[in-house]
Amino acid sequence: MAFNISNPAAPILSATIATGAVPNFVAVAGTHAFVANASSTMQVFNLFCPNTITMDPGTGEITSQPSAWAFQGDHLANTNLGNVGIGTSDPASKLDVEGGMAVGATYSGTTAAPTNGVIIEGNVGIGTTTPASKLDVEGGLAVGATYSGTSAAPTNGAIIEGSVGIGTTTATDKLTVRTATSNYGLTHTDGTITLGSFVGGSSGGGWLGTKSNHALHLFTNNSTAQMTVATNGNVGIGTTGPGARLEVLAPSSSNSAPAFKAEMSGANLLVYKGANNATVVENTSGTHLALQAAGGNVGIGTTTPAQRLSVTGNICYTGTIGACSDRRYKTDFTPLSGSLAKVGLLQGLYYDWRTEEFPEKEFPAERQLGFIAQDIEALFPEVVLTDAQGYKSVDYGRLTPVLVEAIKELNALVQQQQATISDQSTTLNTLRTQLDANTALMQQLQSVLEAQSRK
């Protein structure tokens, strides 16, 4: 018989050979050899395979080395124990393709694969026959020339030598995630607590925090939380439950253990615990420590200071308290007058504070002595201060000039009276001398009279 082998994959019978004739031909088309034996069986040999064909002229029996390719139903299988090469005669792997490869009915014959790349229409499974995703790897994955064949990936994990881009083809870092503005990029969750990164928003910039209603903790050295941002916005350093906008818990309860330190050029602020649980605020640079309320007042023991410095409670100090009094600061001098008379109108009093009605003032319970501010204001308004609520206080120190002038007036009166007394004493002495002279004269006259009467 004779076959038309213009299509090697489907040879067509074109003529027959008489019975008993010995087939003694081999037809070659492309890379295939076609041999017909006496039983009208066509055998196809791949010329790339190292087959040895033997024909018995008497019987017509054809034998050969087994072919590496065999048809199994609708399938074509390669039973060669070596490698298969497409586009290469020296394959280094079980399947070695030099060039691109397209897989799938949609791509086949219509869409070219990328240079030396692969396009696959369906899902790809590595280590699994039922891939559920475009690429489903059961096991570890190693990517990169350095890792390939040398470094095992972590169990069910991946190691990647280069950069990974999500949403970008120009990843410049090990992992770059690109999103549209005002979008989350990375999310880490256990199903309840969710941590995410965000860019954009109404105020712009980059964001990192919890997407769920949970606190954000920062830690170091795989230890406990060093800083916490609570769900209400409070920030805690050394504590996970801050009760204020910023709460700092010192790592040690001993004295001088710093809780807060601010280092600035020439001025270092330190807050720490002092003796007897006192809170100490110190400028460790040795220069000034100033409280500047930006136009407001400073209160010690009170939240409603009425003056630049309002202290509720007692003050104990060593050293001096000075009031500015340099002549160069002052002008329009006018001497005080009538101070003694005005002081004479003041009434010093013993009194008790109304502690129950004004507990916020922390007035002492001991009996007091002093003046009534309104009484002093009527005479010396300059030494009386009135707060925003209308309550009055007295600057007792500013009464000193009044008392000095009153003493001077009193001293002048005393000196005047002393001069008067001195003049009166001189007159009295003169009169006493005259009286003594008159007494002596009277005694002489009396002696004369007595002498005459005896005659």
Buried (B, 14 or more C-beta within 10 A) or exposed (E): EBBEBEEBEEBEEEEEBEEEEEBEEBBEBEEBBBBBBBEEEBBBBBEEBEBEEEBEEEEBEBEBEEBBBEEEEEEEEBEEEEBBBEEEEEBEEEEBBEEBBBBEEEBEEEEEBEEEEEBBEEEBBEEEEEBEEEEBBEEBBBBEEEBEEEEEBEEEEEBBEEEBBEEEEEBEEEEBBBBEEEBBBEEEEEEEEBBBBBBBEEEEEEBEBBBBEBBBBEEEEEEEBBBBBBEEEBBBBBBBEBEEEEBBEBEEEEEEEBBEEEEEEEBBBBBBBEEEEEEBEBBBBEEEEEEEEEEEBBBEEBEEBBEEEBBBEEEEEEEEEEEEEEEEEEEEEEEBEEBBEBBEEBEEEEEEBEEEEEEEBBBEEEEEEEBBBEBBBEBBEEBBBEBEEEEEBBBEEBBEBBEEBBEEBBEEEEEEEEEEEEEEEEEEEEEEEEEEEEEEEEEEEEEEEEEEEEE
